[in-house]
Amino acid sequence: MPGRQRPGRPSGSRRAWGWHPLTADWAERVVEATPVRPGDLVLDLGAGTGALTAPLTRLGAEVLAVELHPGRAARLAERFGGEVRVLAVDLRELRWPRRPFRVVASPPYQLSTELVRGLLGTDRLLSADLVLQRGAVRRLSDGGVRARHARRYRLSEGGRLPRSAFRPPPQVDSSVLRVRRR
Ligand SMILES: C[S@@+](CC[C@H](N)C(=O)[O-])C[C@H]1O[C@@H](n2cnc3c(N)ncnc32)[C@H](O)[C@@H]1O
């Protein structure tokens, strides 16, 4: 999403940083339901401490983990060593890769619409599987965003996740927004 003004940085609270990590089991299930294959370039946006990064690397994907929180970015680098490229930047300021890529992410819910709009604006996106608030998934896969990009991308609701799929559990229901290139 190049050319944007520098967005505000979250304050210190758990809520501001959207800290609801997936359990390892659920992260595995989310990744299993994606079209990711060994060698694919995959962006994990808002990677936390690597719940999704771990099964993606086991699958043999080339993962770029983006995490703005300095402590979590450091934990990612420590956990995955040279195996994963970690970028401690705001995902809203990210320049999309020049080659075809996929996204598998459980990003902060408050950035859902902005993130999806940015992703649909590139022609290199092959697929995205985004764990989002269920209301946002329904709105995005039903409404104007879908209509505007319908020629290039198919948007639909994938599996639902129980609140217990996250520690701590969020106050809202979640599901996967699936974006597939036509
Ligand atoms: C819902 S948590 C999910 C973490 C991880 N994906 C998981 O499933 O365990 C969202 C993550 O996004 C990070 N985050 C919040 N705002 C961000 C931003 N603007 N750019 C990049 N990461 C951000 C938070 O620090 C947090 O780790």
The ligand as an ORCA input file, in Angstrom:
! r2SCAN-3c Opt
* xyz 0 1
  C      -4.894    -10.854     16.344
  S      -3.140    -10.793     16.656
  C      -2.703    -12.220     15.771
  C      -1.303    -12.687     15.972
  C      -0.938    -13.951     15.165
  N      -1.228    -13.775     13.750
  C      -1.677    -15.164     15.678
  O      -2.603    -15.623     15.014
  O      -1.334    -15.636     16.765
  C      -2.685     -9.417     15.554
  C      -1.217     -9.039     15.529
  O      -1.052     -7.887     14.692
  C      -0.070     -7.007     15.273
  N      -0.314     -5.648     14.765
  C      -1.192     -4.713     15.242
  N      -1.189     -3.620     14.471
  C      -0.270     -3.857     13.473
  C       0.173     -3.110     12.349
  N      -0.311     -1.904     12.087
  N       1.107     -3.664     11.521
  C       1.607     -4.912     11.783
  N       1.229     -5.669     12.838
  C       0.290     -5.151     13.667
  C      -0.281     -7.166     16.763
  O       0.888     -6.797     17.469
  C      -0.615     -8.646     16.888
  O       0.540     -9.402     17.077
*
